[in-house]
C-alpha cells in the first residue's frame, strides 16, 4: 500500500514537472500560431482580390516594432463607423477577409485589420505586452486620421482578439465607442487547464478554485474576466454554443462579470455556432444584432445617404 502511494505521488509530481516544463518552454507556441499547419505565414490574398478599397498601413509600436495593417474603406463617399478588428490566435488577417467583406456589406463600415507582431508582415515575436502595445498603436493611428469619424470607433475581437480588445477598451474609454466580443475565453490560465487537463489543479484564472501553483510561470495570462469588469463602454457578447475550443460558459461568465458593473451589455447566443463560424451559422440574426448595437451606440451619420449604401450592395451583387 505504501509503495502504491509513493508511486502515485511520484507520478503526480512527474506530471507537474512535465507540465511546468511545457508551459515554460512552449507556451508562446501554444497561445500564438502565426502560421496555420501546412501553410506559410505570408498572406495568401490581399483585399483587392475581393475588390475591397484598401491601403497598407505601417505602424510602430511604442517599443519600436514595425507592424503591418490594412485600412479597408467601405466607400469613398461615406465615412461610416470604423471597426478595429482583432483576430483569433491562428493564421493571419488575410484569412479573415471574407468575413470582413460581408461585414462591410452588411454594416456599411470601415475596417482596420492589424497584424499582431510576429504575424503576417509584422516584425517581432508575439507576447501579451507586445500585442497590447500593437493594439494601442492601431487605435492611436485611427484617432489621428482625418478621413474617418473618430467618435465612432468600435473594437471587435474574436477569441484571443476579444482579450486584446477588452484591454484596449478598458485603457481607452474616451477613444473607443463600444466593444464586441465573440467566443472569447475568461483567461489563458483557464484555457491551459482545458488544453492540458492534468494541469487543471495547478493553474487557473480568478474563477478557478484550484491552488494555482503554476500561474506565476504563465507569461501571457490574458485575464479577460478581470479586465471586463473595468470596461465602461457598451459591450455586445456573441457566443456560439457549439464552440469546440472555448467553452461557451466562458462567454457567459464574462457577460455576468461585466453586467455587475456595466448595464450597457447584451448577450446573444447562437445554438449552432462553432468557434470560427458563428458569423456564418448566425445568418441574418448575427448581422442584424450588430447593426442594432451600432445604431444605438455609434449612430449613423445622417450625411451618409442611400448612395453610399448602394455602392456596397452593387459590389456584392457583382461578386455573386
Residue pairs with C-beta under 8 A, 6 or more apart in sequence:
15 198
16 202
16 214
19 196
19 198
19 199
19 202
19 214
20 214
20 217
22 196
23 192
23 199
23 203
23 214
23 217
23 218
24 217
27 218
27 219
27 220
28 125
28 126
28 127
28 219
28 220
30 195
31 89
31 126
31 160
31 188
31 220
31 222
32 89
32 116
32 118
32 119
32 126
32 220
33 89
33 90
33 91
34 41
34 91
34 92
34 116
34 118
34 119
34 120
34 126
35 41
35 91
35 92
36 90
36 91
36 95
39 91
41 92
41 119
41 120
42 120
42 121
43 92
43 93
43 94
43 120
43 121
44 94
44 95
45 94
45 97
46 54
46 70
46 94
47 53
47 54
47 70
47 72
47 97
47 100
48 54
49 97
50 97
50 98
50 101
50 319
51 315
51 318
51 319
52 72
52 97
52 100
52 101
52 104
53 72
53 73
53 74
53 75
53 76
54 70
54 71
54 72
54 73
55 70
55 71
55 73
56 68
56 69
56 70
57 68
57 69
57 70
57 71
57 112
57 141
58 66
58 67
58 68
58 69
59 66
59 67
59 68
59 69
59 114
59 134
59 137
59 138
59 141
60 66
60 67
60 137
61 67
61 117
61 124
61 130
61 133
61 134
61 136
61 137
62 133
62 136
62 137
63 130
63 133
65 117
65 122
65 123
65 124
65 130
65 133
65 134
66 122
66 123
66 124
67 114
67 115
67 116
67 117
67 122
67 123
67 134
67 137
67 138
68 115
68 120
68 121
68 122
69 93
69 112
69 113
69 114
69 115
69 138
69 141
70 93
70 111
70 112
70 113
71 110
71 111
71 112
72 100
72 104
72 110
72 111
72 112
72 113
73 110
73 147
74 80
74 104
74 108
74 109
74 110
74 111
74 308
74 311
74 312
75 108
75 308
75 311
75 312
77 307
77 308
77 311
78 108
78 301
78 303
78 304
78 305
78 307
78 308
78 309
78 311
79 110
79 147
79 148
79 149
79 301
79 304
80 107
80 108
80 109
80 110
80 149
80 152
80 300
80 301
80 304
80 308
81 107
81 109
81 110
81 149
81 152
81 153
81 154
81 177
81 294
81 298
81 300
82 109
82 110
82 111
82 112
82 142
82 148
82 149
82 152
82 153
82 154
83 103
83 107
83 109
83 110
83 111
83 112
83 154
83 155
83 156
84 112
84 114
84 138
84 139
84 142
84 153
84 154
84 155
84 156
84 165
84 168
84 176
85 96
85 100
85 111
85 112
85 113
85 114
85 156
85 157
85 161
86 114
86 135
86 155
86 156
86 157
86 158
86 160
86 161
86 162
86 164
86 165
87 93
87 95
87 96
87 113
87 116
87 158
87 160
87 161
88 158
88 159
88 160
88 161
88 275
88 276
89 159
89 160
92 115
92 119
92 120
93 113
93 114
93 115
93 119
93 120
94 120
96 113
99 279
100 111
100 113
102 279
102 287
103 109
103 111
103 287
104 110
104 111
104 312
105 312
105 313
105 315
105 316
106 287
106 290
106 291
107 287
107 290
107 291
107 294
108 300
108 304
108 308
108 309
108 312
109 154
109 294
110 148
112 138
112 141
112 142
114 134
114 135
114 138
115 121
115 122
116 122
116 126
116 130
116 131
116 134
116 164
117 123
117 124
117 125
117 126
117 127
117 130
117 131
117 134
118 124
118 125
118 126
119 126
122 134
124 130
127 219
127 220
128 219
128 220
128 221
128 222
131 164
132 164
132 167
132 168
135 164
135 165
135 167
135 168
136 168
136 171
136 172
139 153
139 155
139 168
139 172
139 175
139 176
142 148
142 150
142 153
143 150
143 153
143 175
149 301
150 175
151 177
151 298
152 177
152 298
152 301
153 175
153 176
153 177
154 176
154 177
154 178
154 179
154 180
154 294
154 297
154 298
155 165
155 168
155 169
155 176
155 178
155 179
155 180
156 165
156 179
156 180
156 182
157 163
157 164
157 165
157 166
157 179
157 180
157 181
157 182
157 184
158 181
158 182
158 183
158 184
159 182
159 183
159 184
159 185
159 245
159 246
159 275
160 184
160 222
161 184
162 181
162 182
162 183
162 184
162 185
162 224
163 184
163 185
163 188
163 222
163 224
163 227
165 179
165 180
165 181
166 179
166 181
166 184
166 224
166 227
166 228
166 231
167 227
168 176
169 176
169 179
169 231
169 233
170 227
170 230
170 231
170 232
173 232
173 233
176 233
177 233
177 234
177 297
177 298
178 233
178 234
178 235
178 236
178 293
178 294
178 297
178 298
179 231
179 233
179 234
179 235
179 236
180 235
180 236
180 238
180 290
180 293
181 235
181 236
181 237
181 238
181 251
181 254
182 237
182 238
182 239
182 240
182 278
182 279
183 238
183 239
183 240
183 243
183 245
183 246
183 251
183 273
183 275
183 278
184 224
184 246
184 250
184 251
184 254
185 191
185 222
185 224
185 246
185 250
186 205
186 206
186 207
186 223
186 224
186 225
186 250
186 253
186 254
187 205
187 206
187 221
187 222
187 223
187 224
187 225
187 226
188 218
188 220
188 221
188 222
188 223
189 203
189 204
189 205
189 208
189 212
189 215
189 218
189 221
189 223
190 204
190 205
190 207
190 208
190 225
190 250
191 246
192 199
192 203
192 204
192 218
193 199
193 200
193 203
193 204
193 208
193 210
194 200
194 247
199 214
200 210
201 210
201 211
202 210
202 211
202 212
202 213
202 214
203 210
203 212
203 213
203 214
203 215
203 218
204 210
204 212
204 215
205 221
205 223
205 225
205 226
206 223
206 225
206 226
207 225
207 253
215 221
224 254
225 253
225 254
225 257
228 235
228 254
228 257
228 258
229 257
229 258
229 260
229 261
230 261
231 258
231 262
232 262
233 262
233 264
233 297
234 262
234 264
234 265
234 266
234 293
234 296
234 297
235 255
235 258
235 262
235 264
235 265
235 266
236 265
236 266
236 268
236 289
236 290
236 293
237 251
237 254
237 255
237 258
237 265
237 266
237 267
237 268
238 251
238 268
238 269
238 270
238 273
238 278
238 282
238 286
238 289
239 248
239 251
239 252
239 267
239 268
239 269
239 270
239 273
239 278
240 248
240 269
240 270
240 272
240 273
240 274
240 275
240 277
240 278
240 281
240 282
241 248
241 269
241 270
241 271
241 272
241 273
242 271
242 272
242 273
242 274
243 273
243 274
243 275
243 278
244 274
244 275
245 275
246 275
248 269
251 267
251 269
252 267
255 265
255 267
258 265
259 265
264 297
266 289
266 293
268 289
270 278
270 281
270 282
270 285
270 286
272 281
273 281
273 282
274 281
278 286
279 286
294 300
